[in-house]
Amino acid sequence: MSGNVLEGPREELRRVVVAGRTHYAQLEGEQLVLGDGRTVPEATATYAPAVEPRTIVCVHLNYRSRAVEFGRELGNDQPTYFLKPAAAINAHRGELVRPADCKLLNYEGEIAAVVGRPMRCVRADDVWDHLAGFACANDVGAHDFRDTDSGSMLRVKGQDGFCPIGPGLVRGFDIRKSVLRTYLNGVKVQEGAVAEMVWGIDLLFEDLTRHLTLAPGDVVLTGTPWHSRPMFPGDRVEVEVDGIGRLSNTVVEGPAPVGRGFAANVTKVSLGVALGSDYHALKQPGQAPTPEQYQQARTDLIARNMQRGPQPPERTPSKEKS
């Protein structure tokens, strides 16, 4: 792909599985048109991930509202990053599997910026000519593993299927004017304009490609707004980005992993990160809240939080990075 990814006309490419094969498709009304001319009803289509990256880079805090929520000042900082394995990729309408031993599986609606041309030492002004497009993404995290991996968040953010991207890859639209929203069971739980980012998408790529070579198909997740909260089996989570689309996934419960290793663990630190301000709203004297208490109270907590907006913490249990 060549040309400025922000400039029209708008183009979208989706990937669907038909009769065991993955096909590229374009949406026309209520039908997906495959490259060979066949059509598939969009409503019943089985999607493949919008991209197949070699590398997935994720920025930690980037939205100002998220920084407020965790009591952080980002003005004089530089962006920091972590990686997700390629096996974390998931698709539109794919299942998000919460292992039975995990209680703190959080959504984080994000925008995925996808590389279209090899990138190394690319200046911010040239970044838009090197991108293939944008997609909705969910940087899913199991905060039950906050206390391991020395801050790399490998098991928090890197488990299989923890990076759904889709439904399609869009170019020819100025993403800088977009607003991102996340919905949980149809209720809006996150909202943030791209203009709220401390470091714009072009600056993230300029920074990263000073040190890394990014190949076509590689993905940079560009941050999440405030109000990331736990999901539970049966929940439907959707990430919507103006001009890009709406990604939908369902949470299901899977078996706990077998074998020896670090056990999923609910601690004050993991609760403080997963629940944000709701930690103190639920906390009793001398007793931390439980995930079950949050689940019972979350309808009222979500309504209260979305009306009030991001609030600085009463006391931060740990330094939050994502």
C-alpha positions as semicolon CSV with decimal commas, in nm:
position;residue;x (nm);y (nm);z (nm)
1;M;0,000;0,000;0,000
2;S;0,120;0,350;-0,077
3;G;0,000;0,704;-0,024
4;N;-0,116;0,889;0,283
5;V;-0,334;0,659;0,495
6;L;-0,538;0,958;0,617
7;E;-0,652;1,069;0,272
8;G;-0,967;0,937;0,103
9;P;-1,149;0,767;-0,043
10;R;-1,224;0,539;0,250
11;E;-1,132;0,176;0,186
12;E;-1,191;-0,124;0,409
13;L;-1,066;-0,480;0,378
14;R;-1,195;-0,763;0,597
15;R;-1,087;-1,124;0,634
16;V;-1,341;-1,404;0,668
17;V;-1,330;-1,782;0,681
18;V;-1,542;-1,962;0,420
19;A;-1,536;-2,339;0,381
20;G;-1,213;-2,366;0,577
21;R;-1,024;-2,100;0,378
22;T;-0,948;-1,738;0,469
23;H;-1,060;-1,482;0,213
24;Y;-1,029;-1,107;0,182
25;A;-1,366;-0,939;0,151
26;Q;-1,526;-0,598;0,111
27;L;-1,847;-0,495;0,282
28;E;-2,128;-0,395;0,045
29;G;-2,449;-0,327;0,231
30;E;-2,532;-0,640;0,430
31;Q;-2,308;-0,865;0,222
32;L;-1,936;-0,940;0,223
33;V;-1,803;-0,973;-0,131
34;L;-1,510;-1,212;-0,165
35;G;-1,228;-1,163;-0,411
36;D;-1,373;-1,429;-0,644
37;G;-1,713;-1,256;-0,651
38;R;-1,901;-1,481;-0,411
39;T;-2,102;-1,316;-0,136
40;V;-2,148;-1,403;0,232
41;P;-2,409;-1,248;0,463
42;E;-2,217;-1,025;0,703
43;A;-2,446;-1,107;0,994
44;T;-2,345;-1,474;0,993
45;A;-1,985;-1,443;0,869
46;T;-1,699;-1,609;1,055
47;Y;-1,417;-1,358;1,079
48;A;-1,043;-1,408;1,077
49;P;-0,819;-1,152;1,248
50;A;-0,796;-0,835;1,040
51;V;-0,416;-0,866;1,029
52;E;-0,144;-1,125;1,096
53;P;0,136;-0,931;1,266
54;R;0,485;-1,048;1,340
55;T;0,520;-0,786;1,614
56;I;0,258;-0,622;1,838
57;V;0,383;-0,317;2,028
58;C;0,162;-0,156;2,292
59;V;0,207;0,183;2,453
60;H;0,147;0,212;2,827
61;L;-0,036;0,525;2,943
62;N;-0,118;0,761;2,655
63;Y;-0,469;0,905;2,710
64;R;-0,487;1,198;2,950
65;S;-0,805;1,065;3,113
66;R;-0,630;0,738;3,197
67;A;-0,339;0,927;3,351
68;V;-0,583;1,128;3,566
69;E;-0,746;0,807;3,685
70;F;-0,412;0,675;3,808
71;G;-0,274;1,002;3,938
72;R;0,003;1,029;3,683
73;E;0,152;1,338;3,518
74;L;0,270;1,260;3,165
75;G;0,368;1,604;3,040
76;N;0,744;1,563;3,090
77;D;0,758;1,187;3,035
78;Q;0,834;0,980;2,728
79;P;0,614;0,692;2,609
80;T;0,696;0,343;2,732
81;Y;0,596;0,015;2,570
82;F;0,541;-0,356;2,610
83;L;0,491;-0,642;2,363
84;K;0,214;-0,891;2,300
85;P;0,295;-1,226;2,134
86;A;0,152;-1,290;1,788
87;A;-0,052;-1,574;1,942
88;A;-0,258;-1,313;2,127
89;I;-0,429;-1,211;1,802
90;N;-0,804;-1,269;1,792
91;A;-1,085;-1,179;1,553
92;H;-1,412;-0,989;1,539
93;R;-1,676;-1,208;1,709
94;G;-1,404;-1,428;1,857
95;E;-1,427;-1,555;2,212
96;L;-1,223;-1,407;2,497
97;V;-1,141;-1,702;2,721
98;R;-1,112;-1,623;3,090
99;P;-0,932;-1,912;3,262
100;A;-1,132;-2,051;3,554
101;D;-0,864;-1,942;3,802
102;C;-0,878;-1,576;3,685
103;K;-1,115;-1,312;3,824
104;L;-0,979;-0,984;3,685
105;L;-1,008;-0,992;3,304
106;N;-1,021;-0,628;3,190
107;Y;-1,119;-0,464;2,861
108;E;-0,911;-0,181;2,716
109;G;-1,054;-0,038;2,395
110;E;-0,778;0,083;2,162
111;I;-0,693;0,182;1,807
112;A;-0,458;-0,050;1,620
113;A;-0,229;0,121;1,371
114;V;-0,103;-0,128;1,112
115;V;0,222;-0,102;0,920
116;G;0,202;-0,108;0,540
117;R;0,566;-0,052;0,439
118;P;0,891;-0,142;0,619
119;M;0,966;0,123;0,882
120;R;1,302;0,215;1,032
121;C;1,397;0,566;1,145
122;V;1,077;0,712;1,000
123;R;1,006;1,075;1,085
124;A;0,663;1,170;1,218
125;D;0,574;1,360;0,899
126;D;0,636;1,046;0,692
127;V;0,457;0,796;0,917
128;W;0,118;0,830;0,744
129;D;0,274;0,721;0,413
130;H;0,398;0,399;0,575
131;L;0,075;0,277;0,739
132;A;-0,167;0,029;0,584
133;G;-0,462;0,140;0,794
134;F;-0,638;0,132;1,128
135;A;-0,864;-0,109;1,313
136;C;-1,048;-0,137;1,643
137;A;-0,865;-0,340;1,907
138;N;-0,907;-0,461;2,263
139;D;-0,593;-0,487;2,477
140;V;-0,736;-0,754;2,707
141;G;-0,553;-0,816;3,034
142;A;-0,575;-1,070;3,317
143;H;-0,462;-0,867;3,616
144;D;-0,448;-1,179;3,829
145;F;-0,087;-1,199;3,701
146;R;0,015;-0,845;3,797
147;D;0,262;-0,977;4,054
148;T;0,486;-1,165;3,814
149;D;0,701;-1,115;3,502
150;S;0,884;-0,811;3,646
151;G;0,646;-0,562;3,489
152;S;0,662;-0,700;3,133
153;M;0,293;-0,802;3,164
154;L;0,355;-1,111;2,951
155;R;0,093;-1,320;3,129
156;V;-0,131;-1,021;3,200
157;K;-0,160;-0,906;2,838
158;G;-0,003;-1,182;2,629
159;Q;-0,227;-1,484;2,671
160;D;-0,378;-1,652;2,367
161;G;-0,659;-1,447;2,215
162;F;-0,598;-1,139;2,429
163;C;-0,565;-0,905;2,127
164;P;-0,881;-0,902;1,911
165;I;-0,848;-0,671;1,611
166;G;-1,116;-0,593;1,353
167;P;-1,363;-0,614;1,205
168;G;-1,160;-0,481;0,910
169;L;-0,859;-0,271;0,818
170;V;-0,954;0,083;0,714
171;R;-0,757;0,350;0,528
172;G;-0,859;0,677;0,365
173;F;-0,997;0,824;0,687
174;D;-0,838;1,084;0,916
175;I;-0,807;0,888;1,241
176;R;-0,696;1,204;1,424
177;K;-1,058;1,321;1,425
178;S;-1,199;0,998;1,568
179;V;-1,345;0,915;1,908
180;L;-1,302;0,570;2,061
181;R;-1,581;0,412;2,267
182;T;-1,609;0,078;2,446
183;Y;-1,942;-0,085;2,530
184;L;-2,008;-0,365;2,778
185;N;-2,337;-0,544;2,721
186;G;-2,453;-0,241;2,525
187;V;-2,361;0,016;2,791
188;K;-2,088;0,271;2,715
189;V;-1,797;0,221;2,954
190;Q;-1,512;0,409;2,781
191;E;-1,488;0,718;2,562
192;G;-1,186;0,913;2,448
193;A;-1,095;1,126;2,149
194;V;-0,774;1,057;1,960
195;A;-0,696;1,425;2,022
196;E;-0,669;1,333;2,392
197;M;-0,356;1,125;2,331
198;V;-0,042;1,268;2,490
199;W;0,169;1,120;2,210
200;G;0,006;1,106;1,869
201;I;0,021;0,798;1,651
202;D;0,284;0,958;1,428
203;L;0,507;1,036;1,728
204;L;0,478;0,681;1,861
205;F;0,604;0,540;1,532
206;E;0,884;0,795;1,508
207;D;0,996;0,697;1,857
208;L;0,969;0,320;1,805
209;T;1,136;0,306;1,466
210;R;1,446;0,480;1,600
211;H;1,525;0,139;1,749
212;L;1,300;-0,123;1,584
213;T;1,229;-0,234;1,230
214;L;0,855;-0,272;1,182
215;A;0,739;-0,487;0,891
216;P;0,414;-0,480;0,692
217;G;0,135;-0,620;0,904
218;D;0,296;-0,528;1,236
219;V;0,068;-0,353;1,484
220;V;0,103;-0,070;1,733
221;L;-0,175;-0,042;1,992
222;T;-0,199;0,326;2,076
223;G;-0,344;0,337;2,429
224;T;-0,677;0,324;2,608
225;P;-0,891;0,594;2,774
226;W;-0,995;0,580;3,139
227;H;-1,233;0,327;3,293
228;S;-1,089;-0,013;3,211
229;R;-1,280;-0,260;3,427
230;P;-1,323;-0,638;3,468
231;M;-1,540;-0,851;3,241
232;F;-1,716;-1,174;3,331
233;P;-1,822;-1,485;3,138
234;G;-2,126;-1,407;2,927
235;D;-2,033;-1,041;2,874
236;R;-2,025;-0,892;2,527
237;V;-1,760;-0,624;2,482
238;E;-1,749;-0,392;2,180
239;V;-1,490;-0,135;2,075
240;E;-1,609;0,133;1,835
241;V;-1,396;0,392;1,657
242;D;-1,552;0,667;1,447
243;G;-1,494;0,599;1,078
244;I;-1,331;0,262;1,144
245;G;-1,594;0,019;1,272
246;R;-1,712;-0,177;1,573
247;L;-1,530;-0,482;1,710
248;S;-1,736;-0,732;1,910
249;N;-1,624;-1,020;2,134
250;T;-1,783;-1,243;2,395
251;V;-1,625;-1,353;2,723
252;V;-1,638;-1,725;2,800
253;E;-1,488;-1,928;3,080
254;G;-1,220;-2,184;3,005
255;P;-1,041;-2,438;3,224
256;A;-0,761;-2,334;3,452
257;P;-0,418;-2,410;3,305
258;V;-0,255;-2,738;3,405
259;G;0,103;-2,789;3,519
260;R;0,328;-2,599;3,755
261;G;0,384;-2,225;3,747
262;F;0,280;-1,890;3,895
263;A;-0,077;-1,914;4,018
264;A;-0,337;-1,651;3,932
265;N;-0,373;-1,431;4,237
266;V;-0,607;-1,151;4,349
267;T;-0,414;-0,897;4,560
268;K;-0,461;-0,537;4,666
269;V;-0,227;-0,436;4,385
270;S;-0,413;-0,630;4,116
271;L;-0,749;-0,513;4,248
272;G;-0,633;-0,151;4,258
273;V;-0,531;-0,164;3,892
274;A;-0,831;-0,364;3,769
275;L;-1,097;-0,168;3,959
276;G;-0,951;0,183;3,948
277;S;-1,158;0,422;4,161
278;D;-1,409;0,146;4,230
279;Y;-1,154;-0,015;4,462
280;H;-1,211;0,260;4,719
281;A;-1,584;0,282;4,646
282;L;-1,619;-0,084;4,752
283;K;-1,347;-0,106;5,015
284;Q;-1,453;-0,165;5,375
285;P;-1,238;-0,066;5,677
286;G;-0,953;-0,315;5,696
287;Q;-1,090;-0,524;5,409
288;A;-1,024;-0,508;5,035
289;P;-1,316;-0,558;4,796
290;T;-1,360;-0,882;4,605
291;P;-1,421;-0,934;4,232
292;E;-1,760;-1,082;4,323
293;Q;-1,856;-0,763;4,507
294;Y;-1,758;-0,559;4,204
295;Q;-1,966;-0,779;3,974
296;Q;-2,272;-0,732;4,195
297;A;-2,230;-0,356;4,213
298;R;-2,092;-0,278;3,867
299;T;-2,416;-0,158;3,704
300;D;-2,446;0,123;3,958
301;L;-2,070;0,188;3,959
302;I;-2,056;0,220;3,581
303;A;-2,351;0,463;3,578
304;R;-2,191;0,674;3,852
305;N;-1,847;0,674;3,692
306;M;-1,962;0,763;3,343
307;Q;-2,160;1,054;3,483
308;R;-1,870;1,188;3,694
309;G;-1,584;1,131;3,452
310;P;-1,227;1,034;3,546
311;Q;-1,139;1,097;3,910
312;P;-0,790;1,101;4,062
313;P;-0,723;0,814;4,302
314;E;-0,762;0,849;4,677
315;R;-0,451;0,640;4,707
316;T;-0,278;0,450;4,428
317;P;-0,201;0,087;4,521
318;S;0,070;0,069;4,253
319;K;0,210;0,255;3,958
320;E;-0,014;0,179;3,665
321;K;0,142;0,146;3,321
322;S;-0,148;0,046;3,100
